[in-house]
Amino acid sequence: MTASPTAAKISRPVRRLRRLVEDPATIADALVHHVSSPAGNFDRLTAASDSSHIGAIDLVALTALGAPASIESASWILSEVGQWLTAEILADVPTDVALPDAGVATVHRIADLFGLLRREGGLTRSASTRLLAAKRPHLVPIDDGTTRRALRYPKSDAWWVAWREALDEPNRALVRTGIARAAERVGETPDLAQLRVVDIALRSQVLGS
């Protein structure tokens, strides 16, 4: 994950994301399936977690998405040093700012946390990006091999630019429509960030689930 948009070729990822967002029915289908599947436990567990630090509940939640932390990584994150360093960065990242409205400094800071988890925590890329999505779901999508294959951008590209471009206000309104349609079918409004909903829809489309 990189926070630098320099020379990134984002037109294709933006087009693909916009095509997905423009179909509220697809979003609703994916969301209904997700909330009733084992993967839905990821969002239920992390919603109950303290946004100011990475706790044991977040690490348990990773197993719902098939990217568990190793014992060594979990031990570092839950250690006094790990808690201090990760909480220090999380304190600099607002919980209520969506990616399209975030400043560059905020994006760079969340990228700092990704680097810390990989470097000091020894987490895999898959586990690290899922933890970021857990702690700041309005700001960070899960950025892994599935995402890159679907949107066709390499690891070095500025993932956040494509998502930011695709989720302008008209498209965010369409996502809200998809969420409302899902709520009509499951009897409740899924309490998920819009970015997280689009992420779920993208994975459902790619994985055919």
C-alpha positions as CSV (number, residue, x, y, z in Angstrom):
1,M,0.0,0.0,0.0
2,T,1.3,3.4,-0.9
3,A,0.0,6.9,-0.3
4,S,1.7,8.5,-3.3
5,P,-0.4,9.2,-6.4
6,T,2.6,10.1,-8.5
7,A,2.2,8.9,-12.1
8,A,-0.5,6.5,-11.1
9,K,-2.7,5.3,-14.0
10,I,-6.1,5.2,-12.4
11,S,-8.5,5.6,-15.3
12,R,-9.3,1.9,-15.7
13,P,-9.8,1.2,-11.9
14,V,-12.0,4.3,-11.7
15,R,-14.2,3.1,-14.6
16,R,-14.5,-0.4,-13.1
17,L,-15.5,0.9,-9.7
18,R,-18.0,3.3,-11.2
19,R,-19.7,0.6,-13.2
20,L,-20.1,-1.4,-10.0
21,V,-21.4,1.6,-8.0
22,E,-23.9,2.5,-10.7
23,D,-25.8,-0.8,-10.1
24,P,-27.5,-0.6,-6.7
25,A,-29.1,-4.1,-7.3
26,T,-25.6,-5.6,-7.4
27,I,-24.7,-3.8,-4.2
28,A,-27.8,-5.0,-2.5
29,D,-27.3,-8.6,-3.6
30,A,-23.7,-8.7,-2.3
31,L,-24.6,-7.0,0.9
32,V,-27.5,-9.4,1.7
33,H,-25.2,-12.4,1.0
34,H,-22.4,-10.9,3.1
35,V,-24.3,-10.2,6.3
36,S,-25.7,-13.7,6.4
37,S,-22.3,-15.4,5.6
38,P,-19.4,-16.2,8.0
39,A,-17.5,-13.3,6.5
40,G,-20.1,-11.0,8.0
41,N,-18.7,-11.8,11.4
42,F,-15.7,-9.6,10.5
43,D,-17.9,-6.5,10.4
44,R,-20.0,-7.5,13.5
45,L,-16.9,-8.1,15.6
46,T,-14.9,-5.0,14.5
47,A,-18.0,-2.8,15.0
48,A,-17.8,-3.7,18.7
49,S,-14.1,-2.8,18.9
50,D,-12.6,0.4,20.3
51,S,-11.6,2.6,17.3
52,S,-8.6,4.0,19.2
53,H,-6.6,0.8,19.3
54,I,-6.2,-2.6,17.8
55,G,-7.5,-5.1,20.2
56,A,-7.9,-8.9,20.5
57,I,-11.4,-8.7,19.0
58,D,-9.9,-7.2,15.8
59,L,-7.4,-10.0,15.6
60,V,-10.1,-12.6,16.0
61,A,-12.2,-10.9,13.3
62,L,-9.4,-11.4,10.8
63,T,-10.1,-15.2,10.8
64,A,-13.6,-14.5,9.4
65,L,-11.9,-13.2,6.2
66,G,-9.3,-15.9,6.0
67,A,-6.3,-13.8,7.0
68,P,-5.4,-14.6,10.6
69,A,-2.5,-13.0,12.3
70,S,0.3,-15.3,13.4
71,I,0.9,-15.8,17.1
72,E,4.1,-13.7,16.9
73,S,2.2,-10.8,15.1
74,A,-0.7,-10.9,17.6
75,S,1.7,-10.9,20.5
76,W,3.5,-7.8,19.2
77,I,0.3,-5.9,18.5
78,L,-1.1,-6.6,21.9
79,S,2.2,-5.9,23.7
80,E,2.8,-2.6,25.5
81,V,5.0,-1.3,22.7
82,G,2.7,-2.5,19.9
83,Q,-0.4,-0.9,21.6
84,W,1.5,2.4,22.1
85,L,2.8,2.7,18.5
86,T,-0.4,1.7,16.7
87,A,-2.6,3.8,19.0
88,E,-0.4,6.8,18.4
89,I,-1.0,6.7,14.7
90,L,-4.7,5.9,15.1
91,A,-5.1,9.0,17.2
92,D,-4.0,11.1,14.2
93,V,-6.6,9.5,11.8
94,P,-10.2,10.7,12.2
95,T,-12.9,8.0,12.6
96,D,-15.6,10.0,10.8
97,V,-13.8,11.2,7.6
98,A,-14.7,9.3,4.4
99,L,-12.0,8.7,1.8
100,P,-13.4,11.2,-0.8
101,D,-13.2,13.9,1.9
102,A,-9.8,13.0,3.4
103,G,-6.7,15.1,3.1
104,V,-3.4,13.8,1.9
105,A,-1.9,14.0,5.4
106,T,-4.6,11.6,6.7
107,V,-4.0,9.1,3.9
108,H,-0.2,9.2,4.5
109,R,-0.8,8.6,8.2
110,I,-2.9,5.5,7.6
111,A,-0.2,4.3,5.2
112,D,2.2,4.8,8.1
113,L,0.2,2.3,10.1
114,F,0.2,-0.2,7.3
115,G,4.0,0.0,7.1
116,L,4.3,-0.4,10.9
117,L,2.1,-3.5,10.9
118,R,4.1,-5.0,8.1
119,R,7.6,-4.0,9.4
120,E,7.3,-4.3,13.2
121,G,4.3,-6.5,13.5
122,G,5.3,-8.9,10.8
123,L,1.7,-9.1,9.5
124,T,1.0,-10.3,6.0
125,R,-0.2,-7.7,3.5
126,S,-3.7,-9.4,3.6
127,A,-3.9,-9.2,7.3
128,S,-2.6,-5.6,7.5
129,T,-5.0,-4.2,5.0
130,R,-7.9,-5.9,6.7
131,L,-6.9,-4.4,10.0
132,L,-6.8,-0.9,8.4
133,A,-10.3,-1.5,7.0
134,A,-11.5,-2.7,10.4
135,K,-10.2,0.4,12.3
136,R,-11.1,3.0,9.6
137,P,-13.8,1.5,7.4
138,H,-14.8,4.9,6.0
139,L,-11.3,5.6,4.9
140,V,-9.6,2.3,3.8
141,P,-10.8,-0.5,1.5
142,I,-9.2,-3.9,1.7
143,D,-6.4,-3.6,-0.8
144,D,-5.1,-7.1,-1.7
145,G,-4.7,-9.5,-4.7
146,T,-8.4,-9.8,-5.2
147,T,-8.8,-6.0,-5.4
148,R,-5.8,-5.5,-7.7
149,R,-7.0,-8.3,-10.1
150,A,-10.4,-6.8,-10.3
151,L,-9.3,-3.2,-10.7
152,R,-6.1,-4.0,-12.6
153,Y,-3.6,-1.9,-10.7
154,P,-0.3,-3.1,-9.2
155,K,0.8,-2.8,-5.6
156,S,2.8,0.3,-6.4
157,D,-0.2,2.3,-7.7
158,A,-2.1,4.8,-5.6
159,W,-5.1,2.6,-4.7
160,W,-6.8,5.4,-2.8
161,V,-6.9,7.7,-5.8
162,A,-9.1,5.3,-7.8
163,W,-11.5,4.7,-4.9
164,R,-11.7,8.4,-4.2
165,E,-12.5,9.3,-7.8
166,A,-15.1,6.7,-8.1
167,L,-17.0,7.6,-4.9
168,D,-18.1,11.1,-5.7
169,E,-21.3,12.4,-4.2
170,P,-23.7,11.2,-7.0
171,N,-22.2,7.7,-6.7
172,R,-22.4,7.7,-3.0
173,A,-26.1,8.4,-3.4
174,L,-26.3,5.2,-5.5
175,V,-24.5,3.2,-2.8
176,R,-27.1,4.5,-0.3
177,T,-29.8,3.2,-2.6
178,G,-28.1,-0.3,-2.7
179,I,-27.9,-0.3,1.1
180,A,-31.6,0.6,1.4
181,R,-32.6,-2.2,-0.9
182,A,-30.6,-4.7,1.1
183,A,-32.2,-3.4,4.3
184,E,-35.7,-4.1,2.8
185,R,-34.7,-7.7,2.2
186,V,-32.9,-8.5,5.5
187,G,-35.2,-6.4,7.7
188,E,-32.6,-4.0,9.0
189,T,-30.1,-1.5,7.7
190,P,-26.6,-2.9,7.7
191,D,-24.4,-0.6,9.7
192,L,-21.5,-0.5,7.4
193,A,-19.4,2.3,5.9
194,Q,-20.2,3.1,2.2
195,L,-16.6,2.3,1.3
196,R,-16.9,-1.1,3.0
197,V,-20.1,-1.8,1.2
198,V,-18.5,-1.1,-2.2
199,D,-15.5,-3.3,-1.1
200,I,-17.9,-6.2,-0.3
201,A,-19.7,-5.8,-3.6
202,L,-16.5,-5.8,-5.6
203,R,-15.3,-9.0,-3.9
204,S,-18.7,-10.7,-4.4
205,Q,-18.5,-9.9,-8.1
206,V,-14.9,-11.1,-8.5
207,L,-15.3,-14.2,-6.4
208,G,-18.7,-15.1,-7.7
209,S,-20.1,-15.5,-4.3
